[in-house]
Amino acid sequence: VMHPDLYWAGMETQVRLGTWATRYELDEMKHRLRCWTSVFNVASVICNRRTPPPPPSRSQMSTGSV
């Protein structure tokens, strides 16, 4: 699940990069942007590294022996 504002910020960035690549005739960059189907980026991954770990499980781990 992704926050809508983060999604649209990523979309806007891709569109602006495409416009910039067209203006400066950066054909390979335009091609790569067309192939890039995700608005996820390094910044969103780094942001998620601060997600706290889940609490410890209270269940007993099975040892497999009876």
C-alpha positions, 0 to 999 in steps of 0.5 A, a space after each residue: 500500500 502506498 500513500 496517494 501523495 507519494 504515488 502522485 509525487 513519483 508520477 509527477 517526477 517521471 513526467 518531468 524527467 520525460 519532459 526534460 529528457 525530450 528537451 535535451 534530446 536524451 533518447 536513452 533516458 526517454 527510453 528507460 523512463 518509458 520502460 520504468 513502470 514503478 513510481 517507487 524509488 530509493 527515497 521511498 525505500 529509505 523512508 520505509 527503513 524507519 518502520 518499527 519492527 513487529 512486536 515479539 510473538 507470544 506463541 511458543 515455537 514448536 520443537 518438532 518432538 513429542 
